[in-house]
C-alpha cells in the first residue's frame, strides 16, 4: 500500500491506496476491472480510478490542485502493466435466489486439474476470437 497525504489549507488527509492488484478491495476490483480491460491507460481513466480509491468527499477534490490528483493518479499505472491478482476478493456470486456460484480460493488452491484445463481452454479461445460465446 502507498500512503498518500493530501494537505488542503490547515487540514491533512491521509489515505492508503493500492500499489498492486492484490491490495485492491472487492469494491475497487469491481470498479477498476471494466475500465482497465476496455480502455487504454489515459489520464482521465487514471484520475477516475484515483478518485474512486481515495474515497474523499466531492468538495475536497474541488480544493485539490490538478497536479496533485495527477500525481496520485499516475500511481495506478500498474493496473495496465500486468494483472497479478491472486487474492480471491469475490468468493461467490448469487446468480438467483437459489443458486450461488463459488469462485476459486486465493492462488487457485482449491482448483482441480480438470477445472484448470476447462478454464484454460475457454480463455485461450476467447483471447483468439474475442467472442465470449465460443
MODELLER restraints for C-alpha pairs under 7 A, 6 or more apart:
rsr = mdl.restraints
at = mdl.atoms
rsr.add(forms.Gaussian(group=physical.xy_distance, feature=features.Distance(at['CA:1:A'], at['CA:16:A']), mean=5.97, stdev=0.5))
rsr.add(forms.Gaussian(group=physical.xy_distance, feature=features.Distance(at['CA:1:A'], at['CA:17:A']), mean=5.61, stdev=0.5))
rsr.add(forms.Gaussian(group=physical.xy_distance, feature=features.Distance(at['CA:1:A'], at['CA:18:A']), mean=4.75, stdev=0.5))
rsr.add(forms.Gaussian(group=physical.xy_distance, feature=features.Distance(at['CA:1:A'], at['CA:19:A']), mean=5.22, stdev=0.5))
rsr.add(forms.Gaussian(group=physical.xy_distance, feature=features.Distance(at['CA:1:A'], at['CA:23:A']), mean=6.85, stdev=0.5))
rsr.add(forms.Gaussian(group=physical.xy_distance, feature=features.Distance(at['CA:2:A'], at['CA:16:A']), mean=5.49, stdev=0.5))
rsr.add(forms.Gaussian(group=physical.xy_distance, feature=features.Distance(at['CA:2:A'], at['CA:17:A']), mean=5.24, stdev=0.5))
rsr.add(forms.Gaussian(group=physical.xy_distance, feature=features.Distance(at['CA:2:A'], at['CA:18:A']), mean=6.18, stdev=0.5))
rsr.add(forms.Gaussian(group=physical.xy_distance, feature=features.Distance(at['CA:2:A'], at['CA:19:A']), mean=6.08, stdev=0.5))
rsr.add(forms.Gaussian(group=physical.xy_distance, feature=features.Distance(at['CA:3:A'], at['CA:14:A']), mean=6.85, stdev=0.5))
rsr.add(forms.Gaussian(group=physical.xy_distance, feature=features.Distance(at['CA:3:A'], at['CA:15:A']), mean=5.75, stdev=0.5))
rsr.add(forms.Gaussian(group=physical.xy_distance, feature=features.Distance(at['CA:3:A'], at['CA:16:A']), mean=4.50, stdev=0.5))
rsr.add(forms.Gaussian(group=physical.xy_distance, feature=features.Distance(at['CA:3:A'], at['CA:17:A']), mean=6.40, stdev=0.5))
rsr.add(forms.Gaussian(group=physical.xy_distance, feature=features.Distance(at['CA:4:A'], at['CA:14:A']), mean=5.57, stdev=0.5))
rsr.add(forms.Gaussian(group=physical.xy_distance, feature=features.Distance(at['CA:4:A'], at['CA:15:A']), mean=5.15, stdev=0.5))
rsr.add(forms.Gaussian(group=physical.xy_distance, feature=features.Distance(at['CA:4:A'], at['CA:16:A']), mean=6.05, stdev=0.5))
rsr.add(forms.Gaussian(group=physical.xy_distance, feature=features.Distance(at['CA:5:A'], at['CA:12:A']), mean=6.62, stdev=0.5))
rsr.add(forms.Gaussian(group=physical.xy_distance, feature=features.Distance(at['CA:5:A'], at['CA:13:A']), mean=5.65, stdev=0.5))
rsr.add(forms.Gaussian(group=physical.xy_distance, feature=features.Distance(at['CA:5:A'], at['CA:14:A']), mean=4.55, stdev=0.5))
rsr.add(forms.Gaussian(group=physical.xy_distance, feature=features.Distance(at['CA:5:A'], at['CA:15:A']), mean=6.59, stdev=0.5))
rsr.add(forms.Gaussian(group=physical.xy_distance, feature=features.Distance(at['CA:6:A'], at['CA:12:A']), mean=5.64, stdev=0.5))
rsr.add(forms.Gaussian(group=physical.xy_distance, feature=features.Distance(at['CA:6:A'], at['CA:13:A']), mean=5.04, stdev=0.5))
rsr.add(forms.Gaussian(group=physical.xy_distance, feature=features.Distance(at['CA:6:A'], at['CA:14:A']), mean=6.38, stdev=0.5))
rsr.add(forms.Gaussian(group=physical.xy_distance, feature=features.Distance(at['CA:7:A'], at['CA:13:A']), mean=6.39, stdev=0.5))
rsr.add(forms.Gaussian(group=physical.xy_distance, feature=features.Distance(at['CA:8:A'], at['CA:63:A']), mean=6.90, stdev=0.5))
rsr.add(forms.Gaussian(group=physical.xy_distance, feature=features.Distance(at['CA:8:A'], at['CA:64:A']), mean=6.97, stdev=0.5))
rsr.add(forms.Gaussian(group=physical.xy_distance, feature=features.Distance(at['CA:15:A'], at['CA:54:A']), mean=6.56, stdev=0.5))
rsr.add(forms.Gaussian(group=physical.xy_distance, feature=features.Distance(at['CA:17:A'], at['CA:53:A']), mean=6.48, stdev=0.5))
rsr.add(forms.Gaussian(group=physical.xy_distance, feature=features.Distance(at['CA:17:A'], at['CA:54:A']), mean=6.85, stdev=0.5))
rsr.add(forms.Gaussian(group=physical.xy_distance, feature=features.Distance(at['CA:18:A'], at['CA:24:A']), mean=5.84, stdev=0.5))
rsr.add(forms.Gaussian(group=physical.xy_distance, feature=features.Distance(at['CA:20:A'], at['CA:78:A']), mean=6.55, stdev=0.5))
rsr.add(forms.Gaussian(group=physical.xy_distance, feature=features.Distance(at['CA:21:A'], at['CA:79:A']), mean=6.97, stdev=0.5))
rsr.add(forms.Gaussian(group=physical.xy_distance, feature=features.Distance(at['CA:21:A'], at['CA:83:A']), mean=6.59, stdev=0.5))
rsr.add(forms.Gaussian(group=physical.xy_distance, feature=features.Distance(at['CA:21:A'], at['CA:84:A']), mean=5.78, stdev=0.5))
rsr.add(forms.Gaussian(group=physical.xy_distance, feature=features.Distance(at['CA:21:A'], at['CA:85:A']), mean=4.94, stdev=0.5))
rsr.add(forms.Gaussian(group=physical.xy_distance, feature=features.Distance(at['CA:22:A'], at['CA:85:A']), mean=5.11, stdev=0.5))
rsr.add(forms.Gaussian(group=physical.xy_distance, feature=features.Distance(at['CA:22:A'], at['CA:86:A']), mean=6.39, stdev=0.5))
rsr.add(forms.Gaussian(group=physical.xy_distance, feature=features.Distance(at['CA:22:A'], at['CA:87:A']), mean=5.67, stdev=0.5))
rsr.add(forms.Gaussian(group=physical.xy_distance, feature=features.Distance(at['CA:25:A'], at['CA:89:A']), mean=6.65, stdev=0.5))
rsr.add(forms.Gaussian(group=physical.xy_distance, feature=features.Distance(at['CA:26:A'], at['CA:89:A']), mean=5.07, stdev=0.5))
rsr.add(forms.Gaussian(group=physical.xy_distance, feature=features.Distance(at['CA:26:A'], at['CA:90:A']), mean=6.30, stdev=0.5))
rsr.add(forms.Gaussian(group=physical.xy_distance, feature=features.Distance(at['CA:28:A'], at['CA:53:A']), mean=6.73, stdev=0.5))
rsr.add(forms.Gaussian(group=physical.xy_distance, feature=features.Distance(at['CA:32:A'], at['CA:49:A']), mean=6.59, stdev=0.5))
rsr.add(forms.Gaussian(group=physical.xy_distance, feature=features.Distance(at['CA:36:A'], at['CA:79:A']), mean=6.81, stdev=0.5))
rsr.add(forms.Gaussian(group=physical.xy_distance, feature=features.Distance(at['CA:36:A'], at['CA:80:A']), mean=6.41, stdev=0.5))
rsr.add(forms.Gaussian(group=physical.xy_distance, feature=features.Distance(at['CA:41:A'], at['CA:80:A']), mean=6.57, stdev=0.5))
rsr.add(forms.Gaussian(group=physical.xy_distance, feature=features.Distance(at['CA:46:A'], at['CA:73:A']), mean=4.97, stdev=0.5))
rsr.add(forms.Gaussian(group=physical.xy_distance, feature=features.Distance(at['CA:46:A'], at['CA:74:A']), mean=6.63, stdev=0.5))
rsr.add(forms.Gaussian(group=physical.xy_distance, feature=features.Distance(at['CA:46:A'], at['CA:76:A']), mean=6.42, stdev=0.5))
rsr.add(forms.Gaussian(group=physical.xy_distance, feature=features.Distance(at['CA:47:A'], at['CA:69:A']), mean=6.85, stdev=0.5))
rsr.add(forms.Gaussian(group=physical.xy_distance, feature=features.Distance(at['CA:47:A'], at['CA:70:A']), mean=6.63, stdev=0.5))
rsr.add(forms.Gaussian(group=physical.xy_distance, feature=features.Distance(at['CA:47:A'], at['CA:73:A']), mean=5.08, stdev=0.5))
rsr.add(forms.Gaussian(group=physical.xy_distance, feature=features.Distance(at['CA:50:A'], at['CA:72:A']), mean=6.60, stdev=0.5))
rsr.add(forms.Gaussian(group=physical.xy_distance, feature=features.Distance(at['CA:50:A'], at['CA:73:A']), mean=5.09, stdev=0.5))
rsr.add(forms.Gaussian(group=physical.xy_distance, feature=features.Distance(at['CA:86:A'], at['CA:106:A']), mean=5.82, stdev=0.5))
rsr.add(forms.Gaussian(group=physical.xy_distance, feature=features.Distance(at['CA:86:A'], at['CA:107:A']), mean=4.86, stdev=0.5))
rsr.add(forms.Gaussian(group=physical.xy_distance, feature=features.Distance(at['CA:87:A'], at['CA:106:A']), mean=4.63, stdev=0.5))
rsr.add(forms.Gaussian(group=physical.xy_distance, feature=features.Distance(at['CA:87:A'], at['CA:107:A']), mean=6.29, stdev=0.5))
rsr.add(forms.Gaussian(group=physical.xy_distance, feature=features.Distance(at['CA:88:A'], at['CA:105:A']), mean=5.87, stdev=0.5))
rsr.add(forms.Gaussian(group=physical.xy_distance, feature=features.Distance(at['CA:88:A'], at['CA:106:A']), mean=4.70, stdev=0.5))
rsr.add(forms.Gaussian(group=physical.xy_distance, feature=features.Distance(at['CA:91:A'], at['CA:102:A']), mean=5.87, stdev=0.5))
rsr.add(forms.Gaussian(group=physical.xy_distance, feature=features.Distance(at['CA:91:A'], at['CA:103:A']), mean=5.18, stdev=0.5))
rsr.add(forms.Gaussian(group=physical.xy_distance, feature=features.Distance(at['CA:92:A'], at['CA:100:A']), mean=6.56, stdev=0.5))
rsr.add(forms.Gaussian(group=physical.xy_distance, feature=features.Distance(at['CA:92:A'], at['CA:101:A']), mean=5.45, stdev=0.5))
rsr.add(forms.Gaussian(group=physical.xy_distance, feature=features.Distance(at['CA:92:A'], at['CA:102:A']), mean=4.25, stdev=0.5))
rsr.add(forms.Gaussian(group=physical.xy_distance, feature=features.Distance(at['CA:92:A'], at['CA:103:A']), mean=5.63, stdev=0.5))
rsr.add(forms.Gaussian(group=physical.xy_distance, feature=features.Distance(at['CA:93:A'], at['CA:100:A']), mean=5.76, stdev=0.5))
rsr.add(forms.Gaussian(group=physical.xy_distance, feature=features.Distance(at['CA:93:A'], at['CA:101:A']), mean=5.17, stdev=0.5))
rsr.add(forms.Gaussian(group=physical.xy_distance, feature=features.Distance(at['CA:93:A'], at['CA:102:A']), mean=6.48, stdev=0.5))
rsr.add(forms.Gaussian(group=physical.xy_distance, feature=features.Distance(at['CA:94:A'], at['CA:100:A']), mean=4.41, stdev=0.5))
rsr.add(forms.Gaussian(group=physical.xy_distance, feature=features.Distance(at['CA:94:A'], at['CA:101:A']), mean=6.16, stdev=0.5))
rsr.add(forms.Gaussian(group=physical.xy_distance, feature=features.Distance(at['CA:95:A'], at['CA:101:A']), mean=6.90, stdev=0.5))
rsr.add(forms.Gaussian(group=physical.xy_distance, feature=features.Distance(at['CA:104:A'], at['CA:110:A']), mean=6.11, stdev=0.5))
rsr.add(forms.Gaussian(group=physical.xy_distance, feature=features.Distance(at['CA:104:A'], at['CA:111:A']), mean=6.23, stdev=0.5))
rsr.add(forms.Gaussian(group=physical.xy_distance, feature=features.Distance(at['CA:125:A'], at['CA:134:A']), mean=6.71, stdev=0.5))
rsr.add(forms.Gaussian(group=physical.xy_distance, feature=features.Distance(at['CA:126:A'], at['CA:132:A']), mean=6.02, stdev=0.5))
rsr.add(forms.Gaussian(group=physical.xy_distance, feature=features.Distance(at['CA:126:A'], at['CA:134:A']), mean=6.94, stdev=0.5))
